[in-house]
Amino acid sequence: MDRYSNVLVFCTHPDNTGGVANLYRTLKQRLPKEFFYFYVGSRKSRSGMLFLPLLLFRFFLILCRNNIRGMIFNPSLGVKSLVRDSFFITIAKFLSIRHVVFFHGWDSTLLKHPIWRRLFKFVTKGNCTILVLAESFKSEILQVSPSAHIEVFKTAIESPDPAQVLTKLGPNIDPVKHPLNILYLGRLEENKGVLEVISAARTLNDKNPGSVVLHIAGGGALQGVIQGFSKQSSASFLRFHGYVRGEQKRKLLVDCDIFALPTRHGEGLPVAVLEAMAYGLCVVAPLVGGLKCQVGGDVIKQLQVPSESELFEALLDLQDNPDERMIRQQRGFRMAKRFDAKLVAHDLVKILDI
């Protein structure tokens, strides 16, 4: 029997949006083909908690029919997700099944509540490895559960064809570009900083008309607002692309020079940043979550405060200093190889250790 023939991966459905769905869309082709997947959580406006009894019934059927030897859980650090997955993790502990619990997001406030703190401490004990995306997350868990086995892990991206990137990073490339193409790619929400990106790019364009083109791609609560902005005569610098995937997304990444993410959201390790690095973009962002310990300020043009004024100054500096921008682009391109899906899948299987 293949050692990986009975490994169960608990994750959200790949049709969903979000980091976990994206990770397993990316990893599924790289993980052993014998892995099989147990989809939990909300889907198509249906609450995952309402279907918990059905999920437990299906889970027991799987246990009865298969000799499960390993499990990988992917809960968000939220009350509903933690409570739901704790049922399955408890069963894994009771049956002494080797398991990995991978926290992709982070919410420190949850650990301050005495009930959820105790539940979290129980989940992180025993025959399991806890994976997080940042050293700061690991430190917080150890304060709650000192005996937990915790590792700082990576998320995964599909690396582009190097030839696509070398066309803009090669040794003979002139870094002076006019106009400069700036990209925001992600959820269109206030706390992700998309409005600050538009304002900073507008100010930059007012200072030197025609010097920048801002590309906005994504979906979310502000989609209608931003689409309206893009149609105004005063926003000729703005191109709105909506939600993009596949070749349209790749083309945007290839064509742009700077990736701006002045986020105030509690980030783990944003996939969009890693993809931007892989495609040779210079990233401007605060060093939050895993960006601080896994990427760092040598690659990312750091925002101390994710404000419109600081973002404008950072973009202006990169525009005036193309050599610095090119150095950061080249460093990011090299570092992004660490997050290639093939390497991440190999490391995840190794950590599972069955």
N, C-alpha and C positions, 0 to 999 in steps of 0.2 A: 504493500500500500504506500502511495506517495505520502511523504510526511506533511504535505500541505493540502491533502485532499479533503480535510475536514476543518478548515479554518473559516470562521464566520465573521464577516465584517458588518457591524452595525453602523449605518450611515443614512443621511437623508437621501431622498430619491434624486438621481442625477438630473431630472427635469427641473428641479428647483434651482433658484439662484442662491448665491452665498458661497462662502469659502469651502465648506465641507463637500457640498455637491460638486464644486469645481475641482477640488482635490481628487475625488475618486473618478470623475470623468477623465482626469489626466492620468491617474495611476492605474486605472483598470487594465489598460493594455500592457502595463509593465509588471504588474503583480502576477504571481503564478496563476495560470488559467484555472487551477483547481479551487482557488478561493471562491466562495459564494457569498452573496450579499443579502442582508436582511434590512429592508428599508423601514425606517421609523421616522416619526415627526410629522409635522403638518404637510399636506400636499393638496394643491388645487382647492384652497380655502377650507379644507377639512382639518380640524384640530387633531393632532396626533394623540393627545391625552384621551379624547373620547374613544379612540380605538385601542386603548391599552389592553382591555380584556381579550380582544381578538388577537392582538400582537402576542400576548402571553400564551394563548392557546396555540398559535402557529409555532411559537418558539418551542413549546413542549413537544409538539409533533416532530420538529427537527431534531430535538435531543433524542427522542425515541427511535428515530429512523437512522441516525448518523452517530458515529463515534466522534463527537466534537472534541478536538484536541487543542484548539486555540481560538480566541476571540479578540477582535479589535473594536473598541467602543469609541464613538466620536461625539460626546455630548458638548453642547454649549454650556458655559457656566451661567445658567439661568435656572430659576426654580423649577419650571415645568420639565425642562430637559434633564435636570439632575434627578428629580423625583422619578421620572419615567425610567431612565436608564439604570437607576439604583436597583430596581426590581431585577433586571437582567444580570447586573453585576453581582448582586447577592447570590443568585443561582450559580453563577460561574464560581464564586468563592466557595459555596457549599459543596459543589462537585469537584473542587480543586482543579478547575480548568485554567490553564495559563491564559492570562489576558492582559491587554494593553488598553489604557484609557488615555485618549488623546484630546486634550482641551485646546481647541483652536482659538476661541475667543476668551475674553477675560472680563470679570466684573468683581472688583474687590469688595463692593458693598455687600454682596451675598455672604461672604465669609464673616461679616460682622454680626449677622443674625444668629443667635444661639442654636436654634433648631437646625438651620441649614448648615451651620458650621459643624455640628455633630454628624449630620448626614454625610457631609463632604469628607470628614475625617474617616468615617467608616468606609466610604467608597475607595479611598486612597490607601487603605491598609491591605495587607495580605500578599498573595502570590500574584502581584501585578506590577507593571511598570507604568508610571505616569509620564506622559509627554506634554510639554508646553513649548511655546514659541519664543520665550524670552527668559533671561536670567532673573529679571525682577519678578516674574510670575512664579518661578521656582522658589525664590526666597519667601514669598508670601505663603505658599503651600507648606513649606517646612515650618513656618511659625504655627500652623494649625496641626500639621501631621508630621512631626520630626522624623518618624521612622520610615516615611514613604520613600520609595525608590523612584527618583525623578530624573528625567533627562530633557535637556533642551533640544528640540528636534526642528526639522525644516518642513516647509510646505514645498509643493512641486510645481514646476512649469514645463511646458514643452519647448525645448530650445529651438530657435529658428535655424534655418540654413545659414551657416557662417558667411557664405558669399553675399547674402542679402545685406548683412551688417557691415561687412568690410567695404562695401561701396561708399559708406559714409564715414568709416573710421580708418581707412587705409593710410599708409605713410605719405601718400602724395595728395591727400585731400586737403583743400584749403578750408580751415575752420571758419573763415569769415563768410557768413551767409546773410543774404538779404532777399526776401524777408526771413525772419527766424520763426520756425513753426513750433508752437507750444501746444501741448496736449493735456487735457484733463479727461481721464477715462475711469469711470466708476459710478457709484450711486449718486444721483442728483438730489442730495440732501444738504440742508444748511450746515450741519455739523461736519460734513466732509470738506467744506471749504470751497465749493464750486463758485459761489457768488464772489468770494474774494479773488479767485482766479480771473473771473471776467473783469472785475473792477481794476485789478492790477494791470491786466493786458490792455484795457482801455486807456489807462494813464500812460502806459509805455507807448502806445500807438499815438496818443495825443502829443507826446513829447517829440516823437519822430514818425510822422505819418507814413504808413506803408511798411514800417520796419518789422512788424510782427503779424502773424496769423495765428489765431487761437482756435483750436479744434476741441469741441466738447462732444463726448460720446458717453452714452449711458441712459438709464431710465430711473425714474423715481418721482418723488413728490413735486420737484421743481421743473419737471420736464416741460410742462406747458409754458411756464414763465420764461425759461431759457429759449424755447422755440420762438416765443414772442420777441425776445431781445434780438435774436438773430435776423429778424425781418425788418428791424428798424434801420433807417438810413444811417444813423450814427454808429451802427455796429457792423460796418463793412469788414472789419477785421475778424469777425466771429463766424465760424462755420459749425453748424449743429448737425450731428450725424445720427442722433438717436441711439438706440441700443444696437451694438454691433457684435458680431461673432465671425469666426472663420476668416475668409480671405479679406473681407472688408476691414476687420480688426487688424490683421497682419499688415495690410497696406498702410493704415494710419500709423502704426508703430514704425514701419520702415521710413515713412516720409517725414516724421517729426524729429525734432532735435532736443526738446526739453519736456520733461514730464513734471507737472506741478500738482502737488497734493497737500495743501495747507490744512490738514485734517485736525479736528478737535475731537474726533470719535475715539473710543477706546480700541485702538488697533492691536491685532496680534502680529501678523507678518503679512502685510498687504501683497497679494499676488500681483496686482497691477503694477506695483513698484518693481517687483522682480522681473516681470515681463518687459517693462520699459528698459531696465538695465540690460536684459538679454538682447534687446533690439538696438542697443547703443544710444539710448537717450540719457541725457543728464537729468538726474532727479533732484527736485527741490521739495523738501518736506521736513517736518519735525522728526527728530529721532525718537519715535515712540515704539513701545513694544519690542518686538524682535528686530526692528530696524537698528536699534542702538547696539545690540550685542552681536547681531549676525551680519550687519552691513557696515554701519559706521560712517563717520563724518569725512573720511578720505574719499568716499564714493558720493555720498549724498551732500548736496548743498543745504546745510542745516538751517531750519527756521527755529529760532529760540521761542518765538511766540507766533503762532499761525495767524497772522493778521494781514490785512490788505497792504499796509504800508511796508511791512517787512518783506512780504512776498515781492512787491514792486522793486524794492532795493536789491533783492537777490537776483531777480530777472534782469534788471538793469546792469548789475555787475557781470552777469554771464554774457550779456550782449556786448558789453564793452571789453570783456576779456575772453575772447574766443579760445585762446590756448588753454585757459583753466577749464573751460567747458569741455574741450576735447579730451583733456586728461581725465576728467571725471567720467566722461562717456566710455573711455577705454578701460578704466578701472572697473566700472560697473559691468561692462561686457564680459570681462574676465571672471569677476566674482559670481556672476549669474550662473556660470557653469556648475557651481556647487549645488544648485537647486534643480538640476536636470531631473526629469521624472525617472529616468532609468536608475540614477544613483539613489534617489530618495526611496524608490521601491525596494531596492537592494537593502538599504539601511533599515527600513521598516521590518522586513522579513527577518533580518538579523536580530533586531531587538525582540521580536516575538519569540524567538529561541525555542522552537518546539522540535 
